[in-house]
Amino acid sequence: MNARQALLIAVAAICAACASQPATRSTYLLQLDDDARIAAQAFAAGSLDGRSYLALVRDRAAKAQRYHDDPLWRRAADLGDRDHDGVPDAYDQCDSPRGTPTDERGCPISPTDCPPDQPQCGPDADADRRTRQALNDVALLFNPKCDNSPTPQTPMPLRWGRGQQRLTGGAGFNLAVTKVDNQRPECEFFYEIEVRTEHPGPTITYTNVLFKAAEDLKPTEPGYAVFGLPMPVEIPVSPARDQLRKILDHTAEIKWRVRAVNGANALSPWSPIRAQRAASGGVDG
């Protein structure tokens, strides 16, 4: 993967642990997201190994969760984090390079600190595999065949609910959106669906899932596309898709929106957010 491809890596979120947050995202949380994005670029470019990427993401996710749970930490974080290590200045006792996992005092965690079951630190094939899998849902790789494709149209949420998934012979949750039809046939593109669920207090959980246009369960239908999440939950899917189907299985109403992005990293605007209960007659794919 070359540098241009690496620069097109987009990370939708640090991880599920930090998805719940105040509805208005702070500069601090955006900084944590940016650290994860930069780390993803470095992994894609081959300058960061999977173990280091996962350590950084776990660290930033824990700090995002503390921002959510600890009012004192949140107030301090909103006042500033000069060295951008995720530790507010009021708590920071070390000047750490950005992109370094740190302890609660803001001091770098030594790379010699290995998990008990892994006595040797450094590159690890399993960590690299898990990192590639984690980035699979959010990595948009450059495709030169999309160079002359226009910016995708903005798709719109239509309906969601349980239904048959005829292409796979099973059933599950299906989400129907208006179809994007202005891309060159050879240009790979994706639909990004964001689902918001509200909790008691000023928090919202954001779940983002990418579906390839080729996953459309209704490929011959000109007006809309349908994307499926198989059930039961024992059927393996990616972590992001698993989180989304669990939400759909336990939530009466969701707020959702959708946008499209192609292999040249051309993004449509987000659609308006739609609040919607599951379709009473289901949604077949």
N, C-alpha and C positions, 0 to 999 in steps of 0.2 A: 504494500500500500504506500503510495507516494504522499508527499506533504500536502498536495492539493486535496487528495481524498481525505486525509486526516483532518483538515480544516473544516470538512463538511460533516464531521461527526456532531450530532446534536443529542444532548442528554435531556430527557423529558423531566426527570426528577432524580434526586439523590437516591432515595429508596422509600419503601412504604412506611418506614418508621418515622419519617419526617414529613409525611404527606399532610397530616393535620396541622393547621397553622392558622393565625389570624387571617381574615378574608383579604386584608390589604397586606401584601408581602413587603417586608422591610428590606432596606439596603443590606442588612446583615444576612438575611436569608438568601437574597440574590447573590451575595458574595459566596456563600456556601455552595449554591448551585453552580456558580462559575468555576469554583475549584474542582468540582466533579467533572464539569465539561472539559477543562484544561487537562485533567488527568486522563480522560477518555481519549483526547487527541494524542497525548503522549503515548498511551498504550497502543493506539492504532498506528502511530508512526514508529513503534518499536523501541522507543526510548524509555519506557516504563514497563516493568513486568507486572503480571497479574496480581501477585501477592501485594506489591506496593500500592497498586490501584485499589484493591479491596480494603487495605488498611486505611487509606486516605478516605474512602467513601464511608467506611464504618465510623471513622472519627468525626467526619462532618455531619453524618446522620445523627450521631449521639449529641452533638452540640446543637443541632437544629431541634432535637427533641427537648433538650434542656431549655432552649429559648421558649419553647411552647409551654413547658411545665413550671418553670421557675421565674416568677415575676421580677425578682431582684436581678437575675442574670439578663432577663429581657431588657430591663431599663438600662443596665450597664452596656449591653450590646448596642442599643440604639444610640448611645452617646459616643461610641467609637471603638474600632479595633484597628489600631495603627499599623500593625505588621501583618494583618489579614491572615491570622492563623486560626481564627474562630474563637479566640478567647478575648473577651472584652478587656479594654485597657485597665479597668479598675481591678481586674483579677490577674492581669498578665505580669509575670515576673521575668520573662525571657524574651529576647528579640529573635524570633524564629523565622526562617525563610518561608515564604508563602508556599503552600502546597505540601507542607510537612505535618504529619500527625503529631499532635501535642497532648500533654496531660492537662489537667484542670488549671495548672499554673501557667500554661502557655509555653512549657519547655518541651523541646523535641523528645519524642519517644525513641529510644535507642533502637536502631535496626537489628541489634543483637538480641532483643527481647522477642523470642519465638514462642508460639503456642507450646504447651507442654507435650503435645503429641507430635510436634515437628521440631526436633532438636536443631535442625540446620535451617538458617535463614537464607534468603536469596530467592532467585527464580524458582518457580514450582509449576510443573506441567499441569497439575490439577487446578491450581489457582488461575493459570492462564485460560484453561478451558472454561471455568466458571465465569471469568470476566468476559470472555467472548460471548457466552450464553446470556449474561446479564445485559450486554450492550446490543444484543441481537434485535430487541424490540425497539430500540431508540436510535440505531445507527442508520443514517441515510448516506449511502456511498455514492460517490460521483459516477455518473453514467454519461459518457460522451454522446450517446445517442439522444440525449435530452437537450443538447446545446441549443437547438433551434426550436424547441417546443415553447409555446407561450406559458405565461403564468397560469396555473390551474384555476378553473372556476371554483367558486366557493360552494361546496356541497351544503345541504341543509338536513338537519335531523328530521325524520319522518315519524317513525314509531319503533317500539321495541317490545319484546315479549317472548314467551316460549313458542317453539314451533319445530317443525321437521327441518332437517338439513339433508336434502335429498342427495347432494353430491357425495356425502360421506355415509349415507344410509342410517344416520342416527338422528338425534334430536338434542335440543338445548335452548340456549337463549340466542335470539337473532336481533340484530339492529339494522334497520333500513334507513338509508340516506339517499338523497338525490344523487344521480350519477354524474361524474365528471366526464365530459366527452370531447374536450378540446385539446387533448394531448396526442402527439404523434404516436402511431401504433407501436413503434419500437421503443418508446420512452417509458421506462418503468416508473410508476408513481404509487403513492400511498395515501390512505385516508387516516388521519389522526383523530381519534374520538376521545374527548375529555368528558368524564362523568364527575359531577360534584355531588357529594352527599353532605348534609348538614348535621351537626351534632349539638347537644346542649351547650350554650355559650357561643362566643363569637369565633367558632372554628368551622372550617370546611375541609373535607377530604377530597383531594384531587386525584383521579386515577386516569392516566393517559395510556392508550393502547394504539399501536400502529397496525393497520391491516394493509397488506399489499392489494392493489387493485385486482390482481389475478386471483385473490381469494374470494371474490364476489360469488355468492351462491346462486345468483341470478344473472349470469353473464350475457344472456340473450335478451334480457329485459331492458328496453331503451330508457325507461324513465327513472329507475332507481337501482341501487346496489344493496345487497344484503350480506352482512358479515356475521358469522356464527361463533358461538362459544359452546363447545359440546358439554353435555351433562351425562352421567353424574360427575361430581367433583373428583372422583378417583381417576378419571381420564386425564393423563398428563398434558399440561399446556405450560406456556412460559409463566413466570411469576406475575407479570403485569396482567396477563389475561386471566390467570387464576384469581387474582384480587378482584378484577371486574366481575367475573361471573359469581363470585361470592356476594358481592354487593347487590347484583341483580337478584340473587336468590333470597336476600334478606331485607330488601328495601322496597317499599310500596311505590315510591315516587323518586325519580332522579331529575337532576338538572344536567343537561348535556349539550354539547356543541361539537362541531366537526370542522376540519379544514383539510386541504389537500397539499401535498408537497411532492415534487418530482425529483428525479435523479440529478438535476442541475441545481438542486436546493432552492427552487422557486416555490414560494409558499403562497397559497391563497390566503385572504383574510379569514379569520374565524367567522363562522356563522353566528347569528344571534343565539343566545342561550335559550333552550326550551325546557320548561318544567313539564314532566309528563309521567303519567302512570302507565303500567304495562297495558298493552292493547288487549281489550277484553276477548277478542277472537283469536289472539295469538298472532305470530308473524312467521310464516313459512319461508324457508329458503330453498 
